């Protein structure tokens, strides 16, 4: 018998080769099931912590009430008063301070926290005192200007308002101050400015002269209401600086056109009131102090009081 050619008739030895491993196409199921398990555990925990334990709340209420030496009261929203002792009805809202017998601060009053120095309304006593001082200062300026205008019989030509910006002296720009479409000061306007001028000149605050116009279109020398309102403010500024000796480095003029009306619409009242110039005595107090000033003014005054 012939030995045959090289390599012919040979068989691969058993177990001598490496077979390709079978790919597991369902391996992703393991990660997916792990994710589902984690999510389920998360939702169980969220559900558990969202439940209010009424028994523990009552125990806490009783403990606080005993610590403060006050009777146990539970206030039910919508009721006519307080019920002493336990109740089967669940309160609409939980107020631990009320249940512990703590009395809330009466509206309009300020209760000081001796530990922090802050009031119960969250306002620092020093800030509140500074706001009161600033409000009194602005009211004193208003009173001085009113007295000057009263002597001239012109107090009813001016509107006074105190807000967080400061004291606003509103000159309603009807025919008493400016003719329609004009920035020329009338004789009455000069008298009002000269009456208020000495008080304004004695101040240290910055003064903003702000011109406004109504929504009626203009014609002639002014292309738009922007130029008209700016010219009116400039004419008022010049009178205060040149005739009433207000320091020029303490005063500025700006025109707002018809963008900031006091009264919306085209009624005769709106057209008259929105055509105006405001003298704003800008408060120099810090912002947190200025924010409190309007709340300390008993009543805002209009048209001279």
C-alpha positions as a printed Julia matrix, in Angstrom:
305×3 Matrix{Float64}:
   0.0     0.0    0.0
   1.12    3.45  -0.77
   1.83    5.81   2.05
  -0.12    8.51   0.16
   0.69   12.2   -0.26
   1.72   14.51   2.5
  -1.15   15.51   4.66
  -3.67   13.4    2.86
  -6.03   11.32   4.92
  -5.13   13.02   8.18
  -7.83   13.78  10.69
  -7.86   16.62  13.2
  -7.05   15.18  16.62
  -9.94   15.13  19.02
  -9.88   17.97  21.49
  -6.82   19.37  19.84
  -8.62   22.44  18.26
 -10.4    25.53  19.68
 -14.05   25.87  18.85
 -15.64   29.33  18.62
 -17.54   30.26  21.79
 -21.32   30.54  21.4
 -22.45   34.22  21.71
 -24.96   34.92  24.51
 -27.52   37.31  22.94
 -29.57   37.56  26.15
 -26.86   39.07  28.35
 -28.57   42.51  28.3
 -31.46   41.03  30.27
 -29.24   40.86  33.35
 -28.45   44.61  33.29
 -32.05   45.45  32.5
 -33.39   43.41  35.43
 -30.82   45.02  37.75
 -31.98   48.5   36.66
 -35.64   47.6   37.2
 -34.81   46.29  40.68
 -32.98   49.5   41.63
 -35.85   51.67  40.35
 -38.39   49.65  42.3
 -36.32   50.05  45.47
 -36.07   53.8   44.85
 -39.84   54.19  44.47
 -40.43   52.14  47.62
 -38.1    54.44  49.59
 -39.74   57.58  48.18
 -43.17   56.27  49.05
 -42.07   55.37  52.56
 -40.58   58.79  53.38
 -43.58   60.62  51.96
 -45.93   59.21  54.57
 -46.6    61.42  57.6
 -46.67   59.53  60.85
 -49.61   61.15  62.65
 -48.74   59.38  65.9
 -45.21   60.76  65.91
 -46.51   64.24  65.06
 -48.92   64.17  68.01
 -46.1    63.01  70.27
 -43.89   65.87  69.07
 -46.72   68.34  69.56
 -47.35   67.15  73.11
 -43.64   67.31  73.91
 -43.27   70.87  72.62
 -46.42   71.97  74.39
 -45.24   70.5   77.67
 -41.83   72.12  77.25
 -43.36   75.57  76.79
 -45.84   75.03  79.6
 -48.86   75.76  77.4
 -52.11   73.86  76.88
 -52.39   71.62  73.84
 -54.37   73.3   71.1
 -54.95   72.2   67.57
 -56.11   74.82  65.13
 -58.32   73.51  62.35
 -58.49   75.65  59.23
 -61.99   77.0   58.69
 -63.07   76.44  62.3
 -64.44   78.98  64.74
 -61.74   78.5   67.34
 -59.35   76.04  68.95
 -60.15   72.54  70.23
 -58.45   71.44  73.44
 -56.97   67.99  73.58
 -56.69   65.4   70.86
 -58.87   65.25  67.82
 -59.69   62.62  65.26
 -59.93   65.22  62.52
 -56.74   65.77  60.59
 -55.81   69.47  60.45
 -55.59   71.05  57.02
 -52.15   72.41  57.86
 -49.53   71.71  60.5
 -48.29   74.66  62.53
 -45.85   73.51  65.2
 -45.46   77.0   66.66
 -49.23   77.36  67.16
 -49.55   73.83  68.53
 -46.75   74.52  70.98
 -48.61   77.53  72.35
 -46.38   80.18  70.79
 -48.21   83.42  70.06
 -47.5    84.91  66.61
 -46.49   88.54  66.41
 -49.42   90.89  66.0
 -49.72   92.4   62.53
 -47.99   95.74  62.28
 -45.77   95.05  65.31
 -42.15   93.96  65.35
 -40.87   91.3   67.76
 -37.11   91.16  68.29
 -35.22   87.86  68.47
 -32.68   88.39  71.26
 -30.46   85.61  69.92
 -30.01   87.05  66.42
 -31.04   90.68  66.82
 -33.51   90.32  63.94
 -37.2    91.09  64.05
 -39.89   88.45  63.54
 -40.55   89.97  60.11
 -36.96   89.26  59.1
 -35.88   92.93  59.13
 -32.76   93.89  61.01
 -33.55   96.55  63.68
 -30.73   98.79  62.42
 -32.06   98.61  58.87
 -35.57   99.42  60.07
 -34.3   102.38  62.12
 -32.37  103.68  59.1
 -35.48  103.35  56.93
 -37.53  105.33  59.45
 -34.88  108.05  59.52
 -34.84  108.22  55.72
 -38.64  108.37  55.53
 -38.66  111.23  58.05
 -35.97  113.04  56.05
 -37.92  112.79  52.78
 -41.13  113.88  54.51
 -39.3   116.91  55.93
 -38.17  117.91  52.42
 -41.75  117.54  51.19
 -43.1   119.64  54.06
 -40.56  122.42  53.41
 -41.39  122.6   49.7
 -45.12  122.52  50.44
 -44.76  125.44  52.85
 -42.94  127.5   50.21
 -45.59  126.73  47.57
 -48.44  127.33  50.02
 -47.13  130.83  50.59
 -47.32  131.4   46.82
 -50.73  129.75  46.49
 -49.26  127.09  44.19
 -49.29  123.96  46.35
 -52.11  122.45  44.3
 -49.94  122.52  41.18
 -47.58  119.81  42.45
 -47.95  116.11  43.26
 -45.77  114.51  45.95
 -44.96  110.81  46.15
 -42.39  108.95  48.24
 -41.22  105.56  46.98
 -38.04  103.5   47.11
 -36.33  105.9   44.7
 -36.89  108.9   46.95
 -39.19  111.95  46.87
 -40.97  112.58  43.55
 -42.22  116.12  42.94
 -44.57  115.84  39.99
 -45.18  118.87  37.81
 -48.24  118.02  35.73
 -47.4   119.62  32.43
 -50.78  121.03  31.45
 -50.99  124.59  30.23
 -49.87  125.77  33.69
 -46.3   124.57  33.02
 -45.99  123.99  29.26
 -48.15  124.67  26.27
 -49.15  121.66  24.2
 -46.19  120.52  22.12
 -43.91  123.11  23.72
 -41.0   123.03  26.17
 -41.11  126.74  27.04
 -41.69  127.36  30.74
 -44.72  129.46  31.64
 -44.64  132.14  34.32
 -46.42  129.77  36.72
 -43.82  127.08  36.05
 -41.02  129.49  36.92
 -42.78  130.48  40.16
 -43.19  126.83  41.21
 -39.57  126.01  40.44
 -38.31  129.12  42.19
 -40.44  128.26  45.23
 -39.01  124.73  45.44
 -35.52  125.76  44.35
 -34.04  126.88  47.71
 -35.05  123.63  49.41
 -33.62  121.58  46.54
 -30.4   123.62  46.48
 -29.74  122.93  50.16
 -29.82  119.15  49.74
 -26.91  116.79  49.26
 -28.87  114.18  47.29
 -28.76  113.83  43.52
 -31.8   115.21  41.66
 -33.16  113.64  38.48
 -35.35  115.83  36.25
 -37.47  113.44  34.18
 -39.54  114.62  31.23
 -42.6   112.72  29.95
 -45.07  113.2   27.11
 -48.48  111.81  26.24
 -49.07  109.54  23.26
 -50.26  112.25  20.88
 -47.8   112.7   18.01
 -45.91  115.96  17.82
 -45.12  118.2   14.9
 -42.95  121.19  14.23
 -39.52  121.47  15.83
 -39.66  118.06  17.58
 -39.47  114.9   15.43
 -40.89  112.7   18.23
 -42.05  112.81  21.85
 -38.55  111.75  22.92
 -37.09  115.1   21.93
 -40.03  117.0   23.4
 -39.84  115.27  26.8
 -36.04  115.66  26.93
 -36.29  119.38  26.11
 -38.88  119.93  28.85
 -36.62  118.22  31.39
 -33.67  120.29  30.21
 -35.57  123.57  30.54
 -36.56  122.7   34.12
 -32.95  121.76  34.94
 -31.64  125.03  33.52
 -34.08  127.06  35.61
 -33.07  125.27  38.8
 -29.35  125.62  38.08
 -29.25  129.13  36.59
 -31.91  130.88  38.7
 -32.22  128.79  41.86
 -28.54  127.83  42.3
 -28.9   124.05  42.44
 -25.38  122.63  42.07
 -24.96  121.41  38.47
 -23.02  118.33  39.59
 -26.05  117.18  41.62
 -28.7   117.36  38.92
 -29.4   115.54  35.65
 -32.09  115.62  32.95
 -33.6   112.69  31.05
 -36.51  112.29  28.62
 -38.77  109.22  28.61
 -41.05  110.21  25.75
 -44.45  108.54  26.11
 -42.97  105.23  27.34
 -43.91  105.64  31.03
 -47.5   106.9   31.3
 -49.16  107.34  34.68
 -52.59  106.7   33.17
 -53.12  104.49  30.11
 -55.37  105.51  27.24
 -56.35  108.67  25.4
 -58.83  110.16  27.84
 -58.48  113.89  28.6
 -57.18  112.97  32.06
 -54.53  110.63  30.62
 -53.4   113.14  28.02
 -53.01  115.81  30.72
 -51.38  113.75  33.5
 -48.92  111.96  31.24
 -47.6   115.29  29.88
 -45.45  116.05  32.91
 -42.0   116.61  34.42
 -40.94  114.85  37.62
 -38.28  116.17  40.0
 -36.9   113.12  41.82
 -34.83  113.64  44.95
 -32.88  110.38  44.77
 -32.42  108.7   48.14
 -28.8   107.98  48.99
 -29.67  105.25  51.49
 -28.66  101.61  50.84
 -31.01   99.54  48.72
 -32.37   97.45  51.6
 -33.18  100.65  53.5
 -34.86  102.31  50.51
 -37.04   99.24  49.96
 -38.63   99.76  53.4
 -39.25  103.5   53.11
 -42.62  103.36  51.24
 -44.05  101.02  53.89
 -43.35  103.62  56.59
 -45.21  106.49  54.92
 -48.7   106.85  56.48
 -50.35  108.13  53.29
 -49.1   109.25  49.93
 -50.03  112.8   49.0
 -51.28  113.92  45.62
 -51.77  117.28  44.02
 -50.21  119.11  46.91
 -51.88  117.06  49.61
